[in-house]
Amino acid sequence: AEGHGASRSGTVPLGCAIQAEYLDVDPAYRNAAVEYFDLIMPMNELKFGQIRPTRDSWNFEPADRLVEFALSHGRSTRGTCHVWWNSTPEWVDRIETAREAEAALIEHIERVGDRYRGKLIGWDVVNEVIANNPLSEGPLRRTAWLKKLGPRHIPIAFEATARADPDARLVINDYDLEFAGPRYDARREVMLTIVRQLQDRNVAVTGVGIQGHLYADRTIDKDALERFHRTLDGLGVGLLVTELDVIDWESVPGAEPQDATAHRLVADLLDGVFAFQAPESVIVWGVSDRYSWVSDVLPRPDGHPSRPLPLDRDMSPKRWMTLL
Ligand code: XIL
């Protein structure tokens, strides 16, 4: 691909997540994805709840379209995600027995994995399985899958993904793994424990995804990231940044201070992530400020428009794009 590539090494693919609903209607968005990124992945269209909203319906069309878009432009693509508390459909919630839940999970992963075999470089197999605060709740988030199957839903999901697509990279993905403080230390520790437990059971995991949703009022722990990366490498596991964007809650209004903050945070993250060695990829959670979950879910309290992504609303790159 002739996209930019992360400049730290010149060899790390730079990715973006795109959404089917904007692809056909917004040529500038479509062109920017191809112009600036080496890897283009579906943001939502491969999530369990989107693919199989009811027991009787499989909805592959939007994901097919995005995967085809990436491949037809010579870009690589990847999937997210089979297990996520926020994309588990109602019909799964209503399953009563462990046996039926396990069968449903395996059937889903095998069917989806089979359909995209050879097209996706890999999967975020499970997403956000770590408790929000492991110091008070930990270690795992209380999800429908945990309640029905216990922690073994994690190895079940990894094994099914590998069966359906033996060449797929197998990633465990989570948020709040980047920052300084006891809660974040605890989250990194839980992540390492999960990886070690999978390996103890001979379950393959090839990578840990750190989402990289950065916050203006938090500090990146560069040293902890370097140690984390080194420890994972010692386990034979890679590191990826999977969902980079900046949630700007500073009370400073205006585009320039927001972009300066974003620049500092992204520079710190990349310093930490690249300190030991280059990651597998760096992926941005969107393309441009025109469309982002941050404006909907975590808007600025002062009402100023969010500027979470490396391309502006008019698709011009911000200064921090040059860091990537
Ligand atoms: C978000 C998408 O950006 C939204 O479009 C969608 O409505 C909900 O999901 N952490 C994750 C992502 O792991 O999957 C989430 O993506 C953002 C937070």
Residues whose N, C-alpha, C, O or C-beta is under 5 A from the ligand:
A	BS01	XIL	M43 N127 W293
